[in-house]
């Protein structure tokens, strides 16, 4: 499986490079390839319409090859865990919990305007 993956990757890179070259060789509207290299006539390099047929056909074939190899590479990729799978699904870190009972050595300050409260007596349960 690894050989097929790397063979398809190499074929994909070659198709990309040739597709870039073929697209850059194509003529724009109103221009032809021969005039880009200093030729005065329209039939100098590939004939009157010969370059359009060869280059457009090559573009179509290479674009199809590019799409097929792209799909093949996406299906043949090594199935490793993604970055999201590697992140543990933990709950957000909670703030530190306060101690169970405040110490009696340091009483809490009273609210402004309110008298300081002493120890509160709890009633004993009725029998």
N, C-alpha and C positions, 0 to 999 in steps of 0.2 A: 504494500500500500504506500510505503514511503517513496518507492521508486516512481510510482504513477503520479504522486503529488509533486515531486520535484521535476519530473518530465513535463507535467502540465504547467508548472510555474515557469520553466525555461521557455516553453512554447508561447506562453502568455507574454513574457518580456520581449521575445523576438517579434511577435505580432504587434506589440505596442510600438516598437522602434520602427518597423516597416510601415505601420499605419501613419506615424508622424511624418516619415519621409515622403510617402505618397501624397498625403494631404498638402505638404509644403510644395511639392512639385506641380500641383494642379494650377491651372491658370485662373486668374480672376476674370471678371466680366470685362469684355472689350480688350483684353490683353492675351497674348499667347506666350508660350514658353520661350520661343525663339527670340522674341524682342527683349526678353529679360537678359539674354546673353549677348545682345548686340546684333542679332540677325535682323535684316530689314524685311525679308519676305515672310509670309505666314506659313509657307510650306517647308521651311528650312530644317527643323528638327524632326518632327514626327509626321509630317504631312498635314493637310488641311484639317481633318477631324480625327486623325489617328490617335493623337495623344489623349483626347477626351474619352474615347472608348476604352483604351487600355488602362488609363489611370482611374477612371470612374469604376471600371469593373474590379480593379485591384482594391480600390477603397471599399467596395461592397463586400468583397470576399474577406478582407482583413477585418472589417468591422464585425462581420458575422463570427469569425474566428475569435475575435476579442470577447464578444458576448458569451460564446460557448465556453471558452476557457475561464472566464470570470465565474460563470455558474458552476463549472466543474470544481474550481478551487474552493468555492464556498461550501460545496457539498463534501469535498474530500479533506477539509482542514482537520488537523489533529484535534481530537475532542479532549482538550484540557479544560480545567476549571477556569472560568473567567474571573476577572477581578472582583466582580460582585459576589461570585460564589465563595471567594476566599475570605471575604469580610464576614466575621461572625455576627450572627443576628442576636446581639445582646441589647438589653434595654438600656436607655440612656443612663449614665451614671447619676445616682441619686446623691443629694447633698448629705453630709455626715449627720447621723442621727444624734440628737441631744441626749445627755445622760438621763437615766430613768427618773431620778429625783434630784432637785437642786440641793446643794449642800446647805446646811443650817448655819455655817460659819459666815456666809456672806448673804444677808437678806437683800431681797430686791428693793430698789428704791420705790417710794410711793409716788403715785401720780400727782401732778401739781394740784394743789388745793385740797387734796384728800388726806386725811390723817393716816399715819402709818398703821397698818393692821398687824396685830399680834397673831399668835397662833390661834387658829380657828378650832373651837371645840366641836367635835362631832357627837351627835346624840347617840346614846347606846341603843341598841335594838330592843324593841319591846318584847317581853316574855309572855 
